[in-house]
Amino acid sequence: MVPRTLPAPEHYVIVHRYEETICGRAYQIEVTAVSNRWRAQLRRLPGMPTAMMPFYGQTPDEAALQLTKWLTLTHRRLAASSST
């Protein structure tokens, strides 16, 4: 009996993409399913650091909103610290 190689099963990943402008800066957010929840992270572009933590939610919109809120808060804190 000769073993045969079976083709790898096809896997599909659903990616939700959001574009947000926060404090005048454009961000691209990608949300993917992970187990029973959704993970939002900044879209990885060439030359962009990849060390940012992901944000999770029960829906794609909720996960993207968590990340958007964090980016907004970060921009506000940075603006407040640079103005003093």
C-alpha positions as CSV (number, residue, x, y, z in Angstrom):
1,M,0.0,0.0,0.0
2,V,1.4,3.4,-1.0
3,P,0.6,6.4,1.3
4,R,-1.0,9.2,-0.5
5,T,-0.9,12.9,0.3
6,L,-4.2,14.5,0.7
7,P,-4.7,18.2,-0.1
8,A,-4.8,20.5,2.9
9,P,-8.3,21.5,3.9
10,E,-9.3,25.0,2.9
11,H,-9.5,27.4,5.7
12,Y,-11.3,30.7,5.4
13,V,-10.7,33.6,7.8
14,I,-13.3,36.4,7.9
15,V,-11.7,39.8,8.3
16,H,-13.7,42.9,9.1
17,R,-12.0,46.1,8.2
18,Y,-12.7,49.5,9.7
19,E,-11.2,52.9,8.9
20,E,-11.2,55.4,11.7
21,T,-9.9,59.0,11.8
22,I,-8.8,59.8,15.4
23,C,-7.4,63.2,16.2
24,G,-6.7,63.8,12.5
25,R,-4.8,60.5,12.0
26,A,-6.2,57.7,9.8
27,Y,-6.2,54.2,11.3
28,Q,-7.1,50.9,9.6
29,I,-8.4,48.3,12.1
30,E,-8.8,44.6,11.3
31,V,-11.1,42.3,13.3
32,T,-10.9,38.5,13.2
33,A,-12.7,35.7,15.0
34,V,-10.7,34.0,17.8
35,S,-12.4,31.1,19.5
36,N,-15.8,32.5,20.7
37,R,-14.9,36.2,20.5
38,W,-13.4,38.8,18.1
39,R,-10.0,40.4,18.1
40,A,-9.3,43.9,16.9
41,Q,-5.8,45.1,16.0
42,L,-4.3,47.8,13.8
43,R,-3.7,46.6,10.3
44,R,-0.1,45.7,9.8
45,L,1.5,47.7,7.0
46,P,5.1,47.5,5.8
47,G,7.4,49.2,8.2
48,M,4.8,49.4,11.0
49,P,5.6,48.0,14.4
50,T,3.6,45.0,15.4
51,A,3.9,45.1,19.2
52,M,0.5,46.7,19.9
53,M,-1.9,44.5,22.0
54,P,-5.2,43.4,20.6
55,F,-8.6,44.3,21.9
56,Y,-11.4,41.8,22.3
57,G,-15.2,41.9,22.1
58,Q,-18.3,39.7,21.6
59,T,-18.9,41.2,18.1
60,P,-16.6,42.7,15.5
61,D,-18.0,46.2,16.1
62,E,-17.5,45.9,19.9
63,A,-13.9,44.8,19.4
64,A,-13.2,47.6,17.0
65,L,-14.8,50.1,19.3
66,Q,-12.6,49.0,22.2
67,L,-9.5,49.7,20.1
68,T,-10.9,53.0,18.8
69,K,-11.7,54.2,22.4
70,W,-8.1,53.3,23.5
71,L,-6.5,55.2,20.6
72,T,-8.7,58.2,21.3
73,L,-7.8,58.2,25.0
74,T,-4.1,57.9,24.1
75,H,-4.2,60.8,21.7
76,R,-6.0,63.0,24.3
77,R,-3.5,62.1,27.0
78,L,-0.6,62.8,24.6
79,A,-2.1,66.2,23.6
80,A,-2.7,67.2,27.3
81,S,0.8,66.3,28.3
82,S,2.4,68.2,25.4
83,S,0.4,71.3,26.0
84,T,1.6,71.7,29.6
